[in-house]
Amino acid sequence: LVMAEDIKLRLPPSAIALEAGDVFRFEETNWRIVDILDGEDREILASRTAPGLYDTFVNSTVPAKAETPIAYGPPVFEILDIPLLYGGNEQDQIFIAAHADPWPGRLSVFAGQGDSSQSITTINSPSIMGRLLGPLQESVSNRWDYHSKLHVRFNAGAAASAERVDVLNGANMLAVQSMDGTFEVCQFQHAEMQEDGSWILFNLLRGQRSGTDFVSGAAAGARVVVLATATPVAFQSAWQDIPLTWSIGPASEAVGTENYAVAEITTARNALKPPAPCHVKVSKGGGNIDLSWIRRSRLEGGWGRADTPLGELYERYQVTVQQGDFEKTWQVDQPNWTYSAAEQSDDGLTDSPIGAGITVSIQQISDIVGPGFAAMVEI
């Protein structure tokens, strides 16, 4: 029998470590302390017990309590249709940035039109993304901007300062959502963490690889993406200038469930667009308007070359003249063009002083994507 016998023991005060509920062995029998009376000595009342009697009993017929499943929500994502970053025709691509909290392990990416949707890629790790806490001023492209600062709060990670030469070699590259919805590629040299966990980034290299001479800046609340954490995706020619429905969600779930984020986005294949020509010069003589410009390239050229790489199958430009409701386009195969007085008269532009109020845009033409970014000049 168990607990059919009780014993009383008198122990010295040195046995202070014993407490009610403890089990000890005495005369080859296990005893459990039921009560203790302290005085000059310690009087202990104990009952006979057996090993394992007070161990936890697990009923194998009752299932263990299930863990609460993790609830995944739709991710946040951006499709980055940005200019070619590092040169090379093989980089005909866009970038996809996405994050979710909690992270579901992997995200599946689908895109298509209507009911037609195809699997594009899988994102294996979350992107570092954030929001601007203050506006970013407009600036000149491909130049250091020592006046503007980025005040940004990231969803994760930490920013770090870099040497100037490392920035010039591609370090600390961000995509910042501009006023017009496109993304400016911007780099920073210095980073300072604020008390609230946000970051001030400064000594900015603005509008990297931009197709135009100026970047429009960004409003407070604009999206910011650390480009090193975005996923590159090869561009499919069928996507160009077509509104596609992009769906991104947990890879463990079928596309179309409530945990998929959906957005309709049109991409212009900016990685292959030739940049705008630069150093446009205008001169007038004999009623003619003469324009010349210098070609830019989307490919790496290097300082030692006599000319920048063409980057296209042939050299060709589209010149567009606008004045009021009038618009006319020409194509030329050299970086200069003359709008003769006779042509201006034929086009009906002689009612005002010759050349007055005329806007000219110049675009280099790609054999794949057509006219590139435009250089604009008002005459």
N, C-alpha and C positions, 0 to 999 in steps of 0.2 A: 504494500500500500504506500501511497505517496501522501504526505501531509496528514498522516494519521498520528504522528507523534510530534510533540513539542519538547524543546529543551531550553533551560535557562543557564546562561554562562555569565560568570563575573570576570571581566577582563580589566587589565590595568589601563590608566588614561593614555598610555602610549599607543593604544589601538584606536586612536582618534580617526584613522582613515576609513574605518568601517562605517557603512551607512545602511539604512533600511533598504531592503531589496537586493543587497549583495548576497552572493552565494559562496559558501566556504565548505571545505571538507573537514570532517571531524569523526574519528573512529570509523574510517572507511565508509562514511555516509555523507551525502550532500545535504547541506542545510541552507535555508534561505532566511535572512534576518527579517523578522516581522516588526519588531519594536526595539527601541534602545532607550534606557533610562540612565542619564548621566548623573554621577555624584562623585564621591571619592574614587569609586571604581565605575566601570561601564557595565551595567546589567543588560544583557542581550537576550531577547526572546526570539528563538528561531524555530522554524518548522522544517520537517524533513521534505526534501524535494528530489527530483531526478534531473539528470543532464538533458537539456533541450526542452524542458517543460515550458519555459517562458520565451523560447525562440519564436520569431514571427512565423505565423502559419499562413501559407499561400495555398489558396484553393485553386487548383489547376483548371477547374471547370468554369471559373469566372475570368473573362479576358481582362488583361491589364488595360488601364485607362489609355485611350489613344491620344497621341500628341495632337495639339491644335494645328491644323494645316496652315501653311503660310499662304496668305492671300496676295496674289500678284495683281497689280493694276497695269493699265496701258502705259507704255514707255513714252518718254518725250524724245522726239527725233527731229533732225534737220537734214535736208538734202543740200549738199554744198556743190553748186555748179560754178567752180572757180577756175581762173586761168591756170595754165600749165605752170607747175611750180619749179621743176628742176630741169626742164629741157628734155627733148627726146620725143619722137613721134609715138613711141609705144605707150606714152602716158595719156592716152585718150580716155579720161576717166572722170568720175565724180567721187565725192566722199559722202559717207553717211555717218552722222554722229547720233548716238542714242544712249540714254541711260534710264534706269528704273530703280526705284527703292521700295521694296527689296529687289535685288537683282535676281532674275529667274534662272541664271546659269548661262543661257544662250537666248538670242533673239533671232527669229526668222523674218526675212524681208521678202515681200511680194510686191509686184507692180503689174499694172495692166490697165485696160480700158473696159468699161462696162462689166460684164460677168466674166471676162477673160482676165485671168491673173496668173502670172508665172513666178516661180521661186527664183529670186535673184541672188541671195547670198545669206550667210549666217554670221551674226555678230557675236563674238565669243567673250568680249569684255566691254564694260561700260565706258563711255566717253566722258571726259571731264568737260562739263559745260557750265555756263553761268549766265548772269544778267548784268548789264551795266547799271551802276547806281547813279550815274550822272552822264550827261551828254559828252560825245566826242566831237571835236570841232573838225570842219572840213580842212583839207590839206592838199599839198602837192604829192603826186604819186612818186614812188621809188626814191624818196628823200627822207633824211632824218628829220624828225619833228621833235624839237627840244622844248616846245611850249605846251603841247597837249598832254593830257594824262588819261589813262584808263582807270576808272574806279569800278571794280568788278567783284562780285561774290560768286565763287565757284561752288558746285555741288559736292566736290571732293578734291583731294589733293592739295598741293602747295606750290606756289610759284617760286622761282629762284632766279636771281640775277645771273648774268652771263657776261663774258668778255665781249668787247665790241667785235673782234674778229670771229667769234663763235656765232654771234647774231648774223653777221654777213654771210656765214656759211650755213645758215638755216635754223639756228637755235631759236627757241621761244616764239614759235609761229602760231598765231591765232587767226581765226576767221571771225570777223565782227560784222553783224548784220547792219547794213547801211540804211539810210533813209528810204531808198527806193526798193528795199527788200532783198537786194543782192548782198553778197558777202565780200567785204574788204579783207585781204590778207595783210595782217599787221604783225610786226614783231616788236618785242620790248627788250631793253637791256637791263633795266633795274626794276626790282620788285620790293615793296615794303608792305608787310602785314599790318593791318589796323587792329585796334582793340576788339572790335566786333567780329573779327574773323575775315573781313573783306580785304581786298588787296588794292594798292595803288601801283600801277605799272607806268613807267615813264622812260624817257629816251626812246621814242618810238620810231620804227622804220615803217613808214606808211605806204599803203597801196602797192605792195610787192607784186610784181608781174602784172600790174594792172594794165588794162588795155587802153586807158585814157590818162590824160595828164593830171587830172584832179580826182580826189575822192570826196564824197559828199558828207562824210561824218556819220554819226549815229546818235539816236535819241536815248535818253535814260530808259532802261528796261529792255534794250536791244539784246539779242542773243549773242553769246560769245562761246566759241568752241576752241579747245586746244587741239590743233590739227594732228599732232602726233598720236592722239587717241582716237581719231576717226578712222573708219574703215573704207579703203579705196575700192571702187567697183568699176570694172571696165564698162565704158559707155557703149550702148547698142544704138546703131544708126536709126533704128525705128523710133527711138525716144525723142529725137531732136524736134523741138518746137511743138511737141504733142502733149496735151494735158494728160498725165497719167495719175491713176489712183495708187498711192503707195500705202501698204499695210505692213505694220511692224508690230510683233508681239512675241510672247513666250514660245520658244521652239517646242515646248511640251504640249501646246494647244494648237488646234486647227485654225487656219486663217478664217477670219470672220467672226470669231468669238468676241465677247465684250472686252477682253483684255488686249485686243489689238488696237493700236492707234492708227487712224486713217487720215490721209490728207491728199488733196489733188494738187500736183506740182508740175509745172512745165519747165523743162531744162533746155538750154540753148546751145549746149556743147561748147562752153566757153574755153575749155582747155585747148581747142583747135582754132579758136578765132584769132586771126592776126591782130596784133595791137595797133592802135591808131598811129599813123605817121606823125612825125614830130618836126619841129623847126619849119613850120609853114611860113613861106614868105610871099608877099603880095606886092606887085608893082604895076603901075599904069603908064601907058604911053600910046599916043595915037588913038585913043579911045579903046584900046585893048586892055584886058585884065590878065596879067601873067601870074601864075602860081607855081611854086616849086616847094618840095618837101623832102624829108629824109625818111627812108623806110626803117621801120623797127622790125625785130624778129621775136617770135615766141620761143625760139631755141637759144641755147647758150652759145655765145660767140667767142668770148675770150678777148683780152685786151690786145693780144698780138696780131689779130687778124686785120687785113686791110679793109674788109667790109663785113657787115654782120651777115650770118647765114640767111638764105632766102626763106627756108622753112616751108616752101610751097613748091608745086610742080613748075610754076611759071610766075613771073612778076606781072601783076595786073592790078589796076586800081579802078574804083568806082567813084566818079566825081558827080555830086548832086548840087544843083543851083536852085535856090528858093528865093522868091520875092513875092510877098503877099500870097495870093492863091496860085501863083505860078511855080511849077517844079519840073525840072528836066534833068536827066541823068546821062552821063557819058562814061565810056570805059576807055582807059589808056594803059599802055604797057611800059611807061616810063614815069619817073617821079617829077613830072612837070606837066603843065597844061595851060593853054591860052584860050581865053574867052574873047573872041574878036569882036570889034565894034559892029561888024556886019551881022554876026550871029546874035548879038544882043538886040539889034534892030529887028531882025527876023522874029525873035522871040517876044517882041513887044515890050522891051525893057528900056526904051528910049524916052518915055514920057517924063521921067525924072532924070536928074543928072546921072551920067553914065556911072554905073557901079553903085549908086546910092541904095542902101537898104538891102543889099544882096547878101545872103548867107550861103556859104559853100561848105559842104562836108566832103571829106576824103576818106575812103576806106580801102585798105588792101583786100584783095579777093582771095579766099581760100578755095581750092578745087573741091574741097569736101563739104565745108559749111557755108560757103558763099561769102558775102561782104563781112568784114570784121568790124572792130570797134572804130568809131569815127573821130577824126580830127575836125573841129569846127572853126570856121573863121568868118567874121563879119566884115564886109567891105563897105 
